[in-house]
Amino acid sequence: MADIILGIESSCDDTSAAVIRDGFLLSNVIASQDVHKAFGGVVPELASRAHELNIVPVVSEALSRAGVSRDELTAIAFTRGPGLLGSLLVGTSFAKAMGVALDIPLVMVNHLQGHVLAGFVKQPDKENRHPSFPYLCLLVSGGNSQIVKVNSPLDFEILGQTIDDAVGEAFDKCSKMMGLGYPGGPVIDRLAKQGDPLRFKFTKPHIPGLDYSFSGVKTSLLYFVRDEMAKDPDFMEKNKEDICASFQKTLVDILMDKLVKAAKETGIKEITIGGGVSANSGLRARVEEEGRKRGWNTYLPEFKFTTDNAAMIAIAGYYHYLAGERCPLDVAPVSRIADF
C-alpha cells in the first residue's frame, strides 16, 4: 500500500501544501504574501493572519491537483520550527485538527532539514539526481547559513554556521539601505548580472574553522556607500550594478571558501546547496565551477525547491514516517532551532 504524505509549511510568509506518494511529488502549492514588501521585511502579525486566510484553500488545492482525497492520506507532516511563532502556530494547529479528524498520524519536521533534503523529492518523468551519503550541504537562507554533513536522511552534523547575520539577512538589509527593495537577494542578483564584480572591494572576515560571519562585510558596504554619497549624492544610482556585483561576489567568496575547506577536511565530494539563497545565480555558478575544478559531484536544487515550500517538508516527513516517528498532539511549535 502506498504511503501518501501531506506536507504543510508555514514557517515565514509562504503558505504551502504538498502531496507525495512514496517519495514522488504529486502537487506543491504555494501562496505568497505581497503585503510585506511595503515594510521592507516580513511583519510577523501580518504573516500569521495571511496564513489563516490561505491555509484551507492551499491544502484543498494541493489535494485536488494531486488527485488524492483526504481519506487516502497516510500521514500529515508539518513544520514545527524554526520560524515565526505565529505563522508556525497556524500550520501546526491545522495539521493537528486535520490529523484528529482523519485519525491519521502526524510527523513534525525541522524546517532546515527540509531544505537539506529538498533534492530528494522525486518527480515523475525526470532524472531525479540526488547526492549519495555522506554529502555536504551548504544551507543558505534569510535566517541561516550552515555547512551540514548529511550522513543519512535523519543523521545530520553541523560543521560550521554563522556567528552573526545569515547571508540572506546581509542581502536584505543592504538592499533596503540602498533603496533597492525587498526581498534583497533577487534584486541584488539581477543588478549584479549587469555589473563589474571586480570594481569595488569589501571587507572579508577571518573566522577560524568553518564558521561564517557576514556582519563585517555588510557594515563595510554600508559605510562605503554612505561615504561616497556624501561626496556625490548620485553615486548609488550611477554605480548600483557594480556595487551589487562586487557585494554579491564578496558574499559568494566567503561562502565558497568555507565550503571548499569543509570538503578538503572531510574528503567528501558529494556537494549540494539549499535554502532561499541557493537560487542566487552567482552562488550556483561558483558551486559548479568549483565542482569541475575539484572533481565534486554537484547537485543544484530546482528553483521551485529553493524557497520555502511544502514539498521539502513532505519528503522530510516521509523519511521520519518510515523510521516510525510520530508526533504527539501536545507538541508546540518553536521559533528557534535550539528549542527543537
N, C-alpha and C positions, 0 to 999 in steps of 0.2 A: 504494500500500500504506500502511495506517495506521501511524503511529508510536505505539506503546504504551509508556509510561514507568512504571516502578515507582519511587515515591519512598519514601525511608526517612529518618525524623527521630528522632534520639536525643541531642539536644544537652544536655538537662537531665533532667527527671524524667518526661517523657511519651515512651512508645514508640509510634511511629506509622508506618503504611504506607498508601500511597495509589496508585491506578492511574488514569492519564489516557490517553485516546485522542485524538490530535490536539488537545490542549488541553481536552477535555471530561472532567469528573470522572466516573469510574465507581465509585470507592469511596474512603473515607477512614476508617481505623480507628485509634482512639487508646486506649491502655491507660495510665491514670493511676496514680500511686503515692501511696497514702494514708499510707504509713509515715512520711513526713516531718513530718506535722502535729504529732506528739508532740514534735518537736525545734524547732519554730518556724522551720524553714527546711530547705532541701534538704541532705541529708547525701550527699556525693559517692560514698562507698563503697557505701552502701545503694542509691543510684540505679543505679550500674553493675551491681550484682548483679540488681536487678529487671529491667533491660534484657535481661540474659542469659536470664532466665526468660520474658520477654514477646516477644522478637523473632521467634521462629519462629511461634508461634500468631498473632501480629498480622499478619505477612506472609501467612500461609496464609489468614487470614480476609479480608484485603484482596483477594487474588486470587479467592477464592470469591465474594465479594459482587460483584466486577466481572464475573464470568463469563468470566475470562481464565485460560488455562493458562500455566504458566511458559514453555513453548516459543513462545508468541505475543509475549513481551516483546521490545521493540526495544532498550531500554537500561535501566540502573538509575541513578537519581540519589540521592545520599546527602548528608547534611550533613557537611561536613568541619570546620566550626567557624564562629564561636566557640562555646564552651560548656564543659561539664565534660569533661576529657580522658578519664576512664574511661568515661563514657557515650558519648562520640563514638567511642571505640575499638570498642565493641560494634557500633554501626551500620556503621562503616567496614569492620570485619573481615567482617561478614555480607555486606555488599554486594560486597566483593571475592570472597569464596568463591562466592557465587551467580553472579556475573558470569563467573568462570572455569568453573564447572560448566555454564553455559548457553552459554558462548562468545559473550557479548554485551558491548558496551562499557559503561564506567562514566563517569558525569559527576558531578563534585564541585560542591557548591553552598555558597555563603556563606549561613549561617542568616539573617542580616539582610536579604540580598537576597530571600530567600523571603518574609519579612514584607512587604517593599515591593511585591512582585509578587502578593501573595495575591489582590488584586482582579481579576486576570486569569484566574483559574480559571473556566472555563465550566461551567455546569450545565444539563443538558437541561431543556427546558420552563421556562426562566427568562429574564428580560430580559437579564441578563449585562452590565450597565453597567460601564464602566471608564473611567478618565481617558485623555485624549489626551496625547501627548507634545508638549512637556515638561510635567511636572507636579511639584508639591511633595508630599512625603510626610512627615508628622510621625510618626516612628518612635519609639514609646514602649513600653518593656518593663521587666522586672526588672533588666536589666543594661545597657540602652542608652537614651539619649534623644538623638535627632538630627533635624535638618531636612535632608532629602535632595532634591536636584533630580534628577529622573529624565528623562534625555534620550531613552533607548530602553531596552528590556529589559536590555541589557548595558552601559549607559553611565550611571553614577551620579556625582553630585558631592555631597559632604557640605558643606553651607553652615554648619552650626553643630551643636555637640554639647555634652553635659555635661562640665564640667571636674572634677566630683567624683562624687557619687551620681547614679544614674539615678532617674527619678521612681518607678519600681516599687520600688526599694530604699527610698525615702522612705516609701512606703505600708507596706511590710512591716516595716521597723524601728520605725516609730512605732506600728503596730498591736500589735506584740509588746510594746513598752514599756507600752502602755496596757492590756495583758492582753486584747486583743480577738481574738487568734487568728491563724492563718496559713492561706492567704495573705492579706495585709493588704488588698490592693486591693478585692476583692469585699466584705469585711466593712465597711470604711470606706464604700464606696459605698452599701451597704444602709442603714447607720445615717444617712448623710448625707441620704438622701431624707426622713428624719423630723425633720431639724434645721433651724435657722436659720443660713444661711451668712454672715450679716452680724453675728452676735453677737460673735464674737471676731476679733481682728486678729493676724496673724502676720507676721514679718519677710519682706520680699521682697528678693532680691538685686539689685544694679545691676551687671550684667555687660555690658561693651561688645560690640558686634557681635551675632552670632546665637547665641553660646554660652549654655549653661544652667548653673545651679548650684542644687542642692537641699539641700546640707548645712546652710545657714543657716536655712532655714525648718523643717527637721527639728529642729535644735537649739532654735530658738525655741519650737516646740511642746513639746519635752521639758522645758525649763526652766519654761515656763508651767504645765504640768500638775504638775510637782514642787512648785513654789511654792504653787499653790492647794491641793494635797492636804496640804501642811504645815499649812495653816490649817483645812482641812476634809477629813478622810480620805474622806468620801463624795462629794467634788466630782466625781470622774471618773464615778462611777455616775449621779449626778444630771444630769450635763451631757454625756454621751458623744455624744448625737445632734448637739447644737450644735457640739461640738468637732470632730467628724468632718466636719460640713457646712462649717465655716469653714476647716478644714485642706484639705479637698478643693478648695474654691473657690480658695484661695491657689495650690495647685499648678496648677490649670487656668488661672488667670490668668497665671502665669509661662509656661506652655507657649504659650498663645494670643498673648501679647504678642509673642513672638519669631516665631511663625508669621505673624502679621499683618505684621510688619516685613519678613520674607522675601518675602512676596507683593508688598508695595509695591516693594521694591528690584528684584525680578526682573520684575515686571509679569505674573507667571503667575497665572491664575485657576482653574487645574485643581488641586484640593486633595484629598488623601486622607490617611488615618491608618492606622497598622498597629502590630502588636505587642500584647502582652497587655493593656496599659493602654488600648488603643483600645476595649476593652469597657466602660470607665467611662462611666456614664450622664451625668455632669456634663460630661465632655470631649466626648462625642458631641453633646450638646445645644448646647454653645458653638460647635462647628465648624459646625453647621447654622445657628445664629443669626448668626454672623459671615458665613457664606456668603450668607445672604439680604441682609444689610446691605451687603456689599461686592461683590455680583454674582459670587461664586465659583460654580463648578460643583463641588459637594462629593460625595465618594464614601466612604461608611462601610462597612467590611467586615462581612460577616455574623459573628455572634458565634462561630460554629464555626471561622472562619478567623482569629480574633484570637489565640487561644492557639497554642502550638507544635503544628504538625500537618504531616503529610507531603504534603498536597495542595499547599501552597505550595512545598515542596521539589521536587515533581514538575513544577510549572509552570515554576519557575526552571530546572530541569534540562532541560526541554523546549526552552526558548529556547537554552540552551547547546548542546544536541544539534543543533538546526537550524543553529547557527553553525559546526558542525563540530568543536566542542571534545570531547576525550576525555581520560580520566583514566588515568594510568599506575598499575600495580599497586603501585608502591613509594611512593605518596603516603601521608603520615601526617596524622592529624587535628591540629588546632591549637586551643588553648584561647582564644587572644587574636586579635582581629581584625587586630592589627598584624602577626601572623605569617602571615596568609592569603596 
